[in-house]
C-alpha cells in the first residue's frame, strides 16, 4: 500500500513528536484551542542590514494530553510564523538508542527541509549527563575522550545528514563548571579533542558548546578559553536577574551586539531565547511581546553573524510538566516557577499571548 507524500510527512512528524514527548495515558487536560492563523495584512517584509540566510526555530514542547491533531496544528502554527529550523537535544547517557534522534532528524530535516542544531548534553546546566560508568571519570581522561569518539562514530550516519548544520557538545556547561571550578581546564581539553575528532568525521558541521549568556558575562575569561577552538559560539538567552525577575524588554538591542563582540568573528548561534510573562517575574504579556519584537530587531540587524535563533517556547508548560521540572531542578521557589512555566508564546491550552502576534509578524518578515 502506498501513501501520498503529504500523508507521510504528517505521519512522520506525529510519530517523532509522540516519541519525543511521552504522555501519561491516564492524565487528561483540556484540548488545545482551535488556532486561527494571523492575517498577513500587517506583515511587511523587513530588509536586514546584511544579506543573509537566517534560520528561525521554536521549541514545540507540547502539553500533556495533546492529541495527534494537536501535533499537526502545532506544526502548522510554527509554519505560520515562517519557522524553518529545529533544535534537537539529547543527553549523552540516553544515546545508546539512536532511534529517536534518527526519526527527529528525518522528520524535521528531510521531511520539513529545516536546518537543525543538535545538542549532545555531556553536561546539562548543573548536571553531568555522561554514561553512568563515566560519572566519576575526569573529562580529560583518555577513556572519556575515546568513549565520546565512539559515540560520534555511532551517530555519524545521522549527523552527516545535510540538514544538520550545527552541533553543541554540552548544554549550559558554564553553570556546572562554575560549581566545579577545577574542571574548566579538564572540560576544555575534552571539548578541544571532541571538536578535532568531529571535524574529521563531520567536516560540514559547525561545532561548539552551549553557554548561558549570563555565564559569559560572569566568566568571560574562562568562557573565552573554553571556546577558543570552537567554530561557533552558542548561547541560551533569558534576560533576568538572580531572582528570576525579567530585565528590560529592550535588553536584546544591547545583548546581541555584546554576543557578537565576544565572538572573535565566529558566527553566534542562539540555541534558546525566552522571556517569561509571569507577573511574579515583574513581567506581563505586553512586556513579553515587546521583548520578542526587540529580539527580532536586534537579530535582523546582525544578519549572517547570527544565522540560527530558536525561541523557547511555543507553549507554556502545563501544570503537571511544570511540577515535574521543578522537582528535576530541585528549585521550588515561586519565582523560579514563574520563570520556568510561563515562557510560552501561547498558554498550555493554546491561547495566543500578545507575544505570539509579534513572533508571527517578525518571522514572516525575515528575508531568506
N, C-alpha and C positions, 0 to 999 in steps of 0.2 A: 504494500500500500504506500502511495506517495502523498506527501503533504506539500502544499504550496509554500514558497519561501517565507511569506508573511507569517503564516501559522507557525512555522518552525522557529522563526525569530522570536515571536511572543512566547512560545513554549520554552525556548532556551532560557529566556530571561526569568520566567516564572520558576523554572527548576533551580536556577542558580540562587535566586533570592530566597527560595524556600530552604535551600541548604544553608545559606549564609546566616539567615536569621531564624533560629529554631523557635518554634511556637509551642507553648503549653496547650495541649489539645483540650484540656478541661476548662481553660480560662477564656471567658468571653468579654469583649469590650465593644463599645458602640462601633458600628461600621464607619469607615472613613467617609466623610461627607462628599456629595457629588461636586465635582470640580467644573466650574465654568471658565474656559480659557479667557485670559485677559485680552481685551481688544488691542489690535495692532495700531490703532489710530494715533496713539500717543507714544510711539516707539521710534523716534528718529534715529538714523544711523549716525554715530559719532565717529569722527576721524581721529584715530590715535596719532600721537606725535611721532611715533615710529612705526613704519610699515612692518607688520609682523603677524605671525600666527599665534594666537593666544587661546589656550585650552581652558575651558571652564568646566568644573565639576561641582557636584553637590552630593553630600552624604545621604544615601537613601535608606538609612536606618528606619525600619517600619515598626509601628506599634504592635504589641502583642495582640493577636486575634485578627490580624488582617486576612483578607480573602485573596484568592487568585486574581479576582478582578481589581482589587485594591492595588496589587502589584503592577498590573498593566496600567492602571490610572496614574500611579506614582511615576512610572516611566514617562507617561505622556506629559505629566506636569514638568518633569525635568526637560524634556524636549521642547516644551512650550517656551522655556527660558533659554533655548539655544545651548543647552548643556552638550558638550562634546568630549568629555573626559571622565575618567573614573579613578578613584584611589582604592586600592586593594591592600589590606593589611592582614598579616598572619604572624603569630608567634613562632619562633624557630622550633620550639618544643612540640608544636602541633603539626609540623610539616612532614611527619612520617607518611601521612596520607596526603597525596597531592591532588586528589580528585576535585576538591572544591576550588583550589587555585586554578586548575586547568579549566574548569567549567566557567569560572568568572572571566578569565581572560578571553575565552571563546565567546561568551555571551556579550560582553561589553566591547571587546576588541574586534573580533571577526564579524559578529552579527550587527553591532551598532556602529562599527567603524570609529570607535572612540580611542583617543590616546590614553595610556594607562601609566600611572605611578604605582609601583609595588613597594610596600614596606615590609621587610622581614625584621621582626622585633627580636633582636638579640637581647635588648633592654626595652622595656615599655614603661616609660615615665619613672616610677620608683621601684620597679621590679626587674630582676633578671628573668629572662624567658628562654634560657638555654635548655637543652635536654637535661633531664633530671641527673644523669650521671656526670654532667659537667657543672653542676651547681656550685661546686667548691673549687673548680679549676680556674686559674688565672686567665684573663683574656689573652695575654701574650704568650701563653703556654703553647708549645708546638702541637699538642694534642687538640687544643681548641681550634687552632687555625686549620689543621688537617681535616677535622670534622666539618668545619664550615666549607672547605673546598669540596668535600663530598656532597654536602647539601646543594651547592651550586651546580655540581655535576648532575645531580638528580633533577634539579629544576630547569636545567638548560633547555630541554625540549619545549618548555612553556615560556620561559623568559626570553627566548630567542624570537618569539612572535614579534613581528614588525610593529605591532601596536604598543608594545611595552617600551616606553621611551625612557623611563626613569626608575631607579632602584635605590631605596633608602635602606641602609644597614643600621637598624636600631631606631627606636621611636622615642623622641624627647629624652635622649640619653643624658642630657645635662642635669636633669633632676636627680637621677640615680648617681651620677658621678659627683655631683655636689655633696651628696650624703656619704660618698665613699671617695674622698679626695685622692687617696693613694692609687686609685685605679684610672685616673685620667691618662697617664702615660701608657698604662697597660692597654687600655681601650684604643688609644691612638695607634699603637703598634698593631693591634688586631685589625683595626679599620684600614690602615695602610696596606697590610697584607691582603685583606679581602678585596680592596679596590684593584690592586695589581692583578690578582687572580681573575677577577671578573672582567677586567679589560681584555685578558687573553681569551676568555671563554665567550664573552658577550660584547664584542667590540663596538657595537652600535648603541649600547645602553649607557646613559649618564648615571654616575654613581655618587652617592653622598651619604650623610647620616642626618637624621631629623633632630633639630634643636628647637626649644621654645624660644620665641623672640625675647621674652623676659630674661631667659637664661643667657642669651647672647649679650644682653645689656649688663648683666651682673658679672659674668665670667668671660669677658671679651677676649682676654689673653689666652685662656685655656681653650676656648672655642676656636680661636684663630689657629692655634697649634693643632688642634684635633682635626680641623677640616682643611688643612693646607694642601693636601693631595687630592681632595675631592674635586669632582668635575662640576658639581653644583652645590649651592647652599640651600638647605631645605628647612623650612620653619613651620611650626604651628603658631598661630597668632590669635590670641584672645586678650585684647587690651583691658586689663583690670588690675586692681591693687591686690595686696596680700590678703585682704578681707573679702575678696571676690566682689568688690564694688567696681562698676564699669568706669573706664576713663571716658573722656570727652569723645563723642562720636566722630569728631574731626581727626582723631588720632592717626588714621591711615595716611592722611596727607603728609605727615612728617615721618611716620614709622616706616613706610615702604621705601622712601628715599634713604633712610638710615640702613635698611637691609642692603640696598644696592651699594651704598658707600662702604659697607663692611665686607662686600663680596669679593673684592680684589678682581673685578671684571668677570667673575663667573656668573652664569645665569642663576637666578633665585627662583626656587620653587616654593609655593605656599601650599603645603600639604593640607592644612586646615586653617580656616579663618572663621571666627564666630563671635557673636555678641549677644548675650542673653537679654531677654525682655522683662525679667522679673523686677517687680517693684522693690523687693528686699535688696536687690543689687544696685539700687539707685538708678534703675533703668525704666524703660517703658517701651511699648511697641513703636512709638514715634521715634524715640532715640535709636532703637534698633534699625528702623528704616533709614534714618539719617546716616548711621554707620555704613549700611550696605551701599548707599549712594556714594558716600565718600570713598569707600573701599574701591569701587569700580573706577571712580575718577582718578584715584591715585594709581591704580593698576594700568589703566589705559594710557596714562602719561608715561609710564615706564616702557611700554611696548615689549619688544623682544627680550628685554632684560628680565622680565618675569613671564616666562612662556606658559606657566601652568599655575592655576589657582583653583582650589576646591573649597567650597563653603560647607561648614558644618552647622546645621544640617537641614534637611527638608522638613522634618517633623520634630516637635518636642518629644522627649521621652515620655512614654505612658507611665502611670504611677507604679506598675509592677516592675518595669525595667529600671525606672529611676531608683527604686529601693534596692534592686539588685546591684547596681553600680555603686551606690552609696556604701554598701557592705564591702564590695571589692576594694574600693579606695580607703575604707576604714575612716571616713570623714563624715560625721553625722551632723555637722553644723547646718543650721538653716540657711546661712549664707552660701555655703557650698552647694546645697540642694538647689537654691535659687539659680545658681550659675549652671550647674550640670544639666538640669532637667528642663530648661527654658530657652535653649539655644536655637530652636527650630524657627524656620520661616513660616511654618504653619503649626497649628496645635496638633496634639496627638490624635484628634478626631478629624483632621484635615481642613480645619477652618483657617483661611488665609489671614496672616497678620499683615500689617502695613508694609513690613519689610519684603514680603513676597512680591508685591507690586513693583517695588524698586528693583528687586532681583531680576524679574522678568523683563522689565523695561531696559535695564542696563545690559542684561545678557543678550537680548535681541540686537542691541546697538553695537555689539562687538563686530569689528570688521576683520574677517579671516579669509 
